[in-house]
Amino acid sequence: MTPTNSERFRGICHFENTGELMLVTPYFHDFWTETLDAWVKQGAPEEIRQSRFRGEYFHLDHMRMLREVNLGMFMDKVIDVGGAPYVYGIPPLVPEYEVTKLEEDAESIVLVNTGGQKIRTSKAHPEKMPMYLDFPVKDRTTWEQYKKRLDPFTPGRWPADWDDYVKRINAKDEPVMLNVGGLFGYIREWMGVEALLYLFYDDPLLVEDMMEHLTYLQTEVVKRVVADIRVDCAMYWEDMCFKTGPLISPKMFKQFMVPRYKRVTEILRGAGVDSIFVDSDGNLSALIPLWLESGINGFWPLECAAGNDAVALRKQYGNDIILAGNIDKRAFLKGEDVLREEIMAKVPFLLEKGGYFPSLDHLVPPDVPFAMYQSFINILREVGGQERISW
């Protein structure tokens, strides 16, 4: 009997289906809105902007993300900025802040977004990182007000038709991902990086309180979800590393984060969810052992510019880690021969070992040409023993 896509996904994560190619969307293969606009100008079908069409066009395997459960950081909030979409993610607030435009000139707009952040964003390139001007949490008083929006039991956090929703999700043959949130990453979003880093020293008890409340939110939501829904994998979002290492020391990470991660991952693993990813930019090498200790065993996007090397990680950690990404986006700008060399240096070895999902080392940016992405898909299919696509 032909395995379902859910079974294929689990088989790869469990190192059972070695050699199998599975190109997962939307998480591992996802795209800037500007990229899709650029591709249409380069001759791509207009429908390429639609997620389901894009998946069928590139023969990608769809992953069902539980967006209706308001717990994760999804890049699907949209504000119109000068006629172009500003797409962003915020922590799972219920209720969200009201969007308020404060200033506007020929080049930019200043606004408060649904996460309560005051930002200045470019009209010409609204998807690029904005300038952060202010944040909703500054101290214990503002935190006490903010955390009222992080109640796990508020009705707006859940689909109103929960029983029907559960039936629809459990009937699917595609892998299901629960985005369980984050700790450092979320607090960074509501305080700003600099303020949070100072807070670890100036008021560590407040950091503990914020992370403790996040853990409470996550455990309560996760318990309800896994009791009713077949979940194939989970994902944390942290973005807590830069080019050469983490933004806080491993010692701090172990003190503040490891025990709280464990409380969530123990619930997940107790329900059979043993593929638990973390999405973080930057160099992860110093934190991977601590994430593994925490029960987190999957890593994406493994940015090449930050020194992550999936081949070296596989040799170092063996079957203890699941890997995704690590195809250098810069290779797409250097011609098909360089792109092929990048793929062949990594993908055959990693597929043979198992536990690997090939993709770019982040979302596909707008300077990646449409024709090069087509070549990328066909080279991967060639390595995986699949027929080339004739577009």
C-alpha positions as CSV (number, residue, x, y, z in Angstrom):
1,M,0.0,0.0,0.0
2,T,1.3,3.5,-0.9
3,P,2.3,5.4,2.2
4,T,0.6,8.7,3.0
5,N,2.6,11.9,2.9
6,S,2.3,11.9,6.7
7,E,3.9,8.4,6.8
8,R,6.6,9.5,4.4
9,F,7.4,12.5,6.5
10,R,7.6,10.5,9.7
11,G,9.7,7.9,8.0
12,I,12.3,10.4,7.0
13,C,12.4,12.0,10.5
14,H,12.9,8.5,12.0
15,F,15.7,7.6,9.6
16,E,13.6,4.8,8.1
17,N,13.2,6.2,4.5
18,T,16.9,6.8,3.8
19,G,17.4,8.2,0.3
20,E,13.9,9.6,0.0
21,L,13.4,13.1,-1.3
22,M,10.6,15.1,0.2
23,L,10.3,18.8,-0.6
24,V,8.1,20.3,2.1
25,T,6.0,23.4,1.8
26,P,5.1,25.9,3.3
27,Y,7.6,25.8,6.1
28,F,10.9,24.6,4.5
29,H,10.0,25.9,1.0
30,D,8.5,29.3,1.4
31,F,8.8,32.6,-0.4
32,W,8.8,36.4,0.0
33,T,5.8,38.0,-1.6
34,E,8.3,40.2,-3.6
35,T,9.8,37.1,-4.9
36,L,6.6,35.9,-6.4
37,D,5.9,39.3,-7.9
38,A,9.4,39.3,-9.5
39,W,8.8,35.8,-10.9
40,V,5.6,36.8,-12.6
41,K,7.5,39.6,-14.4
42,Q,10.1,36.9,-15.4
43,G,7.4,34.8,-17.0
44,A,6.0,32.7,-14.2
45,P,2.2,32.0,-14.2
46,E,0.2,34.6,-12.4
47,E,-1.1,31.8,-10.2
48,I,2.4,31.3,-8.7
49,R,1.3,33.7,-6.0
50,Q,-1.2,31.1,-4.7
51,S,0.2,28.6,-2.2
52,R,-1.6,25.5,-3.5
53,F,-0.8,26.2,-7.1
54,R,2.8,26.8,-6.3
55,G,3.0,23.5,-4.5
56,E,1.6,21.6,-7.5
57,Y,3.7,23.6,-10.0
58,F,7.0,22.7,-8.3
59,H,5.7,19.3,-7.1
60,L,6.2,20.1,-3.5
61,D,4.7,18.1,-0.6
62,H,2.2,20.1,1.4
63,M,2.5,20.3,5.2
64,R,-0.7,21.3,7.1
65,M,0.2,23.9,9.7
66,L,-2.3,24.5,12.5
67,R,-2.6,28.2,11.9
68,E,-6.1,28.3,13.4
69,V,-4.7,27.4,16.8
70,N,-3.2,30.8,17.9
71,L,0.1,29.8,19.5
72,G,2.8,30.1,16.8
73,M,4.6,32.9,15.0
74,F,3.2,32.8,11.5
75,M,4.4,35.2,8.8
76,D,0.9,35.9,7.6
77,K,-0.1,39.2,9.1
78,V,-0.6,41.8,6.3
79,I,-0.9,45.5,6.3
80,D,-1.2,47.6,3.2
81,V,1.8,49.9,2.9
82,G,1.6,52.3,0.0
83,G,-0.3,49.8,-2.1
84,A,2.1,46.9,-1.3
85,P,1.8,44.2,1.5
86,Y,3.9,44.4,4.6
87,V,3.9,40.8,5.8
88,Y,5.1,40.0,9.3
89,G,4.7,37.7,12.3
90,I,3.8,38.5,15.8
91,P,3.5,36.5,19.1
92,P,0.0,34.9,19.6
93,L,-1.9,37.8,21.1
94,V,-5.6,37.6,21.7
95,P,-6.8,40.2,21.2
96,E,-4.3,41.8,18.9
97,Y,-3.5,45.5,18.9
98,E,-5.4,47.8,16.5
99,V,-3.3,48.8,13.5
100,T,-2.7,52.5,13.6
101,K,-0.9,54.6,10.9
102,L,0.9,57.5,12.6
103,E,3.0,59.1,9.9
104,E,3.6,58.9,6.2
105,D,6.0,60.4,3.7
106,A,7.1,59.7,0.2
107,E,9.3,56.8,1.2
108,S,7.9,55.2,4.4
109,I,5.0,54.8,6.8
110,V,5.2,54.8,10.6
111,L,2.5,52.6,12.2
112,V,1.6,50.4,15.2
113,N,1.1,46.9,14.0
114,T,-1.1,44.1,15.5
115,G,1.8,43.1,17.8
116,G,1.9,46.6,19.4
117,Q,5.2,47.4,17.8
118,K,5.8,50.9,16.5
119,I,7.7,50.6,13.2
120,R,8.9,52.6,10.2
121,T,8.6,50.5,7.1
122,S,9.6,51.2,3.5
123,K,6.9,51.7,0.9
124,A,9.1,50.4,-1.9
125,H,10.2,47.3,0.0
126,P,7.7,46.6,2.8
127,E,8.9,43.0,3.4
128,K,12.4,44.1,4.4
129,M,13.0,44.4,8.1
130,P,11.5,47.7,9.4
131,M,13.0,50.2,11.7
132,Y,11.6,49.4,15.2
133,L,10.8,52.6,17.0
134,D,9.0,51.4,20.1
135,F,7.8,48.2,21.8
136,P,4.7,47.4,24.0
137,V,6.6,45.9,27.0
138,K,9.2,48.0,28.8
139,D,9.0,46.9,32.4
140,R,7.0,44.9,34.9
141,T,4.0,47.2,34.8
142,T,3.6,47.0,31.0
143,W,4.3,43.3,31.1
144,E,1.4,42.8,33.5
145,Q,-0.9,44.5,31.0
146,Y,0.5,42.7,28.0
147,K,0.3,39.2,29.4
148,K,-3.5,39.5,29.6
149,R,-3.4,39.0,25.8
150,L,-1.6,35.6,26.4
151,D,-4.4,33.6,28.1
152,P,-4.4,30.0,26.8
153,F,-8.2,29.6,27.4
154,T,-9.5,32.8,25.7
155,P,-12.0,31.7,23.0
156,G,-10.2,33.6,20.2
157,R,-7.2,31.3,20.5
158,W,-9.2,28.3,19.2
159,P,-11.3,27.4,16.2
160,A,-14.9,27.9,17.2
161,D,-15.9,24.6,15.5
162,W,-13.3,22.5,17.4
163,D,-14.8,19.1,16.9
164,D,-15.3,19.6,13.2
165,Y,-11.8,21.1,12.9
166,V,-10.3,18.1,14.6
167,K,-12.1,15.7,12.2
168,R,-10.9,17.7,9.2
169,I,-7.3,17.8,10.3
170,N,-7.2,14.1,11.3
171,A,-8.6,13.0,7.9
172,K,-5.7,14.5,6.0
173,D,-2.9,12.4,4.6
174,E,-0.3,15.2,4.8
175,P,2.0,15.9,7.7
176,V,0.6,18.2,10.4
177,M,2.9,20.7,12.2
178,L,2.0,22.4,15.4
179,N,3.9,25.7,15.9
180,V,4.4,25.8,19.6
181,G,5.9,29.2,19.9
182,G,9.2,30.4,21.5
183,L,10.8,31.8,24.6
184,F,13.6,34.3,23.8
185,G,12.2,35.0,20.3
186,Y,8.8,36.0,21.5
187,I,10.1,38.3,24.3
188,R,12.4,39.8,21.8
189,E,9.4,40.7,19.7
190,W,7.6,42.5,22.5
191,M,10.6,44.2,24.1
192,G,13.3,44.5,21.4
193,V,16.6,42.8,21.4
194,E,18.7,45.4,23.3
195,A,16.2,45.8,26.1
196,L,15.8,42.0,26.5
197,L,19.6,41.5,26.7
198,Y,20.0,44.1,29.4
199,L,17.0,42.6,31.2
200,F,18.8,39.3,31.7
201,Y,21.2,41.2,34.0
202,D,19.1,44.1,35.3
203,D,15.9,42.1,36.2
204,P,16.4,38.3,35.7
205,L,13.3,37.6,37.7
206,L,11.2,39.5,35.2
207,V,12.7,37.4,32.4
208,E,11.8,34.3,34.4
209,D,8.3,35.5,34.9
210,M,7.8,36.2,31.2
211,M,9.3,32.8,30.1
212,E,7.2,31.1,32.8
213,H,4.0,32.6,31.5
214,L,4.9,31.6,27.9
215,T,5.6,28.0,29.1
216,Y,2.2,28.0,30.8
217,L,0.5,29.2,27.6
218,Q,2.3,26.6,25.5
219,T,1.7,23.6,27.8
220,E,-2.0,24.3,28.1
221,V,-2.5,24.7,24.4
222,V,-0.3,21.8,23.5
223,K,-2.1,19.5,25.9
224,R,-5.4,20.2,24.3
225,V,-4.1,19.9,20.7
226,V,-2.3,16.6,21.1
227,A,-5.2,15.1,23.0
228,D,-7.4,15.4,19.9
229,I,-5.2,15.9,16.8
230,R,-2.6,13.6,15.2
231,V,0.4,15.9,15.1
232,D,3.5,14.8,13.1
233,C,6.0,17.4,14.2
234,A,6.3,20.6,16.2
235,M,8.2,23.8,15.6
236,Y,9.7,26.5,17.9
237,W,10.6,29.9,16.6
238,E,13.5,31.6,18.3
239,D,15.8,33.7,16.0
240,M,18.3,34.1,18.8
241,C,21.7,33.7,17.1
242,F,23.8,36.0,15.0
243,K,26.6,35.2,12.5
244,T,29.1,33.7,15.0
245,G,26.9,32.5,17.9
246,P,24.0,33.0,20.3
247,L,22.7,36.3,21.6
248,I,22.9,35.0,25.2
249,S,25.5,32.6,26.7
250,P,24.9,28.8,26.8
251,K,25.0,29.2,30.6
252,M,22.0,31.6,30.5
253,F,20.2,29.4,27.9
254,K,20.6,26.4,30.2
255,Q,19.3,28.3,33.2
256,F,16.4,30.2,31.7
257,M,15.2,28.0,28.8
258,V,16.1,24.4,29.0
259,P,13.8,23.5,32.0
260,R,10.9,25.3,30.3
261,Y,11.5,23.7,26.9
262,K,11.5,20.3,28.7
263,R,8.0,20.8,30.2
264,V,6.6,21.3,26.7
265,T,8.6,18.7,24.8
266,E,7.7,16.1,27.4
267,I,4.0,16.6,26.6
268,L,4.7,16.4,22.9
269,R,6.9,13.3,23.1
270,G,4.3,11.7,25.5
271,A,1.8,12.0,22.6
272,G,4.2,10.5,20.1
273,V,5.4,13.8,18.6
274,D,9.2,13.2,18.6
275,S,10.2,15.4,15.7
276,I,10.5,18.9,17.3
277,F,12.2,21.6,15.2
278,V,13.6,25.0,16.1
279,D,13.7,27.8,13.5
280,S,16.6,30.1,14.3
281,D,18.8,32.3,12.1
282,G,22.5,32.6,12.8
283,N,25.1,30.1,14.0
284,L,23.5,27.4,16.1
285,S,26.6,25.3,17.0
286,A,26.9,26.4,20.7
287,L,23.2,25.8,21.3
288,I,22.5,22.5,19.5
289,P,23.6,20.3,22.4
290,L,21.3,22.3,24.8
291,W,18.4,22.1,22.4
292,L,18.9,18.4,22.2
293,E,19.0,18.2,26.0
294,S,15.7,20.1,25.9
295,G,14.0,17.5,23.7
296,I,14.3,19.6,20.5
297,N,16.0,17.6,17.7
298,G,15.3,19.4,14.4
299,F,17.0,22.4,13.0
300,W,16.2,24.8,10.1
301,P,17.2,26.9,8.1
302,L,20.9,26.3,8.9
303,E,22.1,29.5,7.3
304,C,25.3,29.0,5.3
305,A,26.5,32.6,5.7
306,A,26.5,32.0,9.5
307,G,28.8,28.9,9.2
308,N,26.2,26.2,9.6
309,D,27.2,23.0,7.8
310,A,24.6,20.2,7.6
311,V,27.1,17.6,6.4
312,A,29.4,18.3,9.4
313,L,26.4,18.3,11.8
314,R,25.3,14.9,10.5
315,K,28.8,13.5,11.0
316,Q,28.9,15.0,14.5
317,Y,25.5,14.1,15.8
318,G,24.5,11.1,13.7
319,N,20.8,10.2,13.9
320,D,20.2,12.4,17.0
321,I,19.3,15.4,14.8
322,I,16.9,16.1,11.9
323,L,18.1,18.7,9.5
324,A,16.4,21.0,7.0
325,G,17.7,23.7,4.7
326,N,21.4,24.6,4.3
327,I,21.3,25.1,0.5
328,D,23.2,28.4,0.2
329,K,20.9,31.0,-1.3
330,R,23.9,32.9,-2.6
331,A,24.6,30.1,-5.1
332,F,21.5,31.0,-7.0
333,L,23.2,34.2,-8.1
334,K,26.3,32.5,-9.5
335,G,24.8,30.3,-12.3
336,E,23.5,26.8,-12.6
337,D,26.9,25.1,-12.4
338,V,27.6,26.7,-9.0
339,L,24.1,25.8,-7.8
340,R,24.6,22.2,-8.9
341,E,27.9,22.1,-7.1
342,E,26.3,23.4,-3.9
343,I,23.6,20.8,-4.1
344,M,25.8,17.9,-5.0
345,A,28.2,18.7,-2.1
346,K,25.5,18.2,0.4
347,V,22.2,16.6,-0.7
348,P,23.3,13.1,-1.9
349,F,25.2,12.5,1.4
350,L,22.4,13.9,3.5
351,L,19.6,12.0,1.8
352,E,21.6,8.8,2.0
353,K,21.9,9.2,5.7
354,G,18.3,10.2,6.2
355,G,16.6,12.7,8.5
356,Y,17.0,15.5,6.0
357,F,14.6,17.9,4.1
358,P,16.4,19.9,1.4
359,S,15.6,23.6,1.0
360,L,17.2,27.0,0.8
361,D,18.8,28.3,4.0
362,H,15.8,30.6,4.6
363,L,12.8,31.9,2.7
364,V,13.4,32.3,-1.1
365,P,14.4,36.0,-1.6
366,P,13.4,38.1,-4.6
367,D,16.9,38.1,-6.1
368,V,16.6,34.3,-6.8
369,P,15.7,34.1,-10.5
370,F,12.6,32.1,-11.4
371,A,14.6,29.9,-13.9
372,M,17.2,29.2,-11.3
373,Y,14.6,28.0,-8.8
374,Q,13.2,25.7,-11.5
375,S,16.7,24.3,-12.0
376,F,17.1,23.9,-8.3
377,I,13.9,21.7,-8.1
378,N,15.0,19.6,-11.0
379,I,18.5,19.1,-9.7
380,L,17.0,17.9,-6.4
381,R,14.6,15.6,-8.2
382,E,17.5,14.2,-10.2
383,V,19.4,13.5,-7.0
384,G,16.3,11.9,-5.5
385,G,15.8,9.6,-8.5
386,Q,12.7,11.4,-9.7
387,E,11.8,12.6,-13.2
388,R,12.6,16.1,-14.2
389,I,9.6,18.5,-14.5
390,S,9.0,20.0,-17.9
391,W,7.5,23.4,-17.4
